[in-house]
């Protein structure tokens, strides 16, 4: 299983009537854009403009595709069940990236801006990203 196949396993709860972009394409763009420093809805839309031809080739898309707007990225990011996405990503990572226990790892975690809920409570819910680099 490759990463795109794993992402395609994320259930799409949107009403079929209003779907303009396949969910796996949006989530793949979010992952690729985030990995290359495009944080936020507007930067992700900019990412699709800056890398249009590469995305079309990489994802085997139609040359006349219209990529999602910043508001589409926002709507998806606000409604997606990140637990399911994280579980599918972890299954893919475990199968694709075997760990040698003699390796060294550098780990860094960040909270994504404007995702905190329950900020005044002892339990805060937020979206975070953890990066791991292996030598």
C-alpha positions in Angstrom: 0.0 0.0 0.0 1.3 3.4 -0.9 0.5 6.7 0.9 -2.2 7.7 -1.5 -4.0 4.4 -1.2 -3.9 4.9 2.6 -5.3 8.4 2.3 -8.1 7.0 0.0 -9.3 5.0 3.0 -10.4 8.2 4.9 -14.2 8.2 4.8 -15.8 11.2 3.0 -18.8 12.4 5.0 -19.7 15.2 2.6 -23.0 15.2 0.7 -22.4 13.9 -2.8 -24.3 16.8 -4.2 -21.7 19.4 -3.2 -18.5 17.5 -3.8 -16.2 19.2 -6.4 -12.9 17.7 -5.3 -12.1 14.1 -4.3 -11.1 14.0 -0.6 -7.9 12.0 -1.2 -6.6 14.8 -3.5 -7.3 17.5 -0.9 -5.7 15.5 1.9 -2.7 14.6 -0.3 -2.2 18.3 -1.1 -2.5 19.1 2.6 0.2 16.6 3.4 2.6 17.6 0.6 2.0 21.3 1.2 2.5 21.1 4.9 5.7 19.1 4.4 7.1 21.8 2.2 6.2 24.8 4.5 2.8 25.8 3.2 0.9 26.2 6.5 -2.6 27.4 6.4 -5.5 27.5 4.0 -4.3 30.3 1.7 -0.8 29.0 1.6 -2.1 25.6 0.5 -4.1 27.2 -2.3 -0.9 29.0 -3.3 0.9 25.6 -3.2 -1.5 24.2 -5.8 -0.8 27.3 -8.0 3.0 27.1 -7.6 3.2 23.3 -8.2 0.2 22.7 -10.5 2.1 20.8 -13.2 4.0 18.7 -10.7 0.8 17.8 -8.8 -1.0 16.9 -12.1 1.9 14.6 -13.1 2.4 13.1 -9.6 -1.2 12.4 -8.9 -2.1 11.4 -12.5 -4.8 14.1 -12.7 -6.5 15.7 -15.7 -4.6 18.7 -17.1 -7.7 20.9 -16.8 -8.3 20.1 -13.1 -9.4 22.9 -10.9 -7.6 22.6 -7.6 -9.4 23.4 -4.2 -9.6 27.0 -3.0 -8.5 28.2 0.4 -12.1 28.0 1.7 -12.3 24.3 0.5 -9.1 23.5 2.4 -10.6 25.2 5.5 -13.9 23.4 5.3 -12.2 20.0 4.9 -9.6 20.7 7.7 -12.4 21.8 10.1 -14.6 18.7 9.4 -12.1 15.9 8.9 -11.7 13.2 11.5 -8.0 13.4 12.1 -8.0 10.2 14.2 -8.9 8.1 11.2 -6.3 9.9 9.0 -3.6 9.4 11.7 -4.4 5.7 12.0 -4.2 5.2 8.3 -1.0 7.2 8.0 0.5 5.1 10.9 -0.4 1.8 9.2 1.2 3.0 6.0 4.3 4.3 7.8 4.8 1.1 9.8 4.6 -1.0 6.6 6.7 1.4 4.4 9.3 2.7 6.9 10.7 -0.1 8.9 12.6 0.9 12.1 16.0 -0.2 12.9 16.4 0.1 16.6 20.1 1.1 16.3 19.1 4.2 14.3 19.1 7.7 15.8 15.9 9.8 15.5 15.3 13.6 15.9 11.7 14.3 16.9 9.9 17.7 16.9 6.2 18.5 17.5 4.2 21.6 16.7 0.6 22.7 17.3 -1.1 24.0 14.2 -2.1 27.6 14.7 -5.8 28.4 15.5 -6.8 24.8 16.2 -6.9 24.9 20.0 -10.3 24.2 21.6 -10.9 24.2 25.4 -7.9 26.6 26.0 -9.1 27.4 29.5 -9.4 23.8 30.6 -6.9 21.3 31.8 -7.5 19.2 28.7 -6.9 21.1 25.5 -7.8 19.7 22.1 -5.6 20.8 19.2 -4.2 19.5 15.9 -0.5 18.9 16.0 2.2 17.5 13.8 5.2 15.5 14.8 8.2 15.3 12.6 10.7 12.5 12.8 14.1 12.5 11.1 16.1 9.3 10.9 19.8 9.0 10.0 
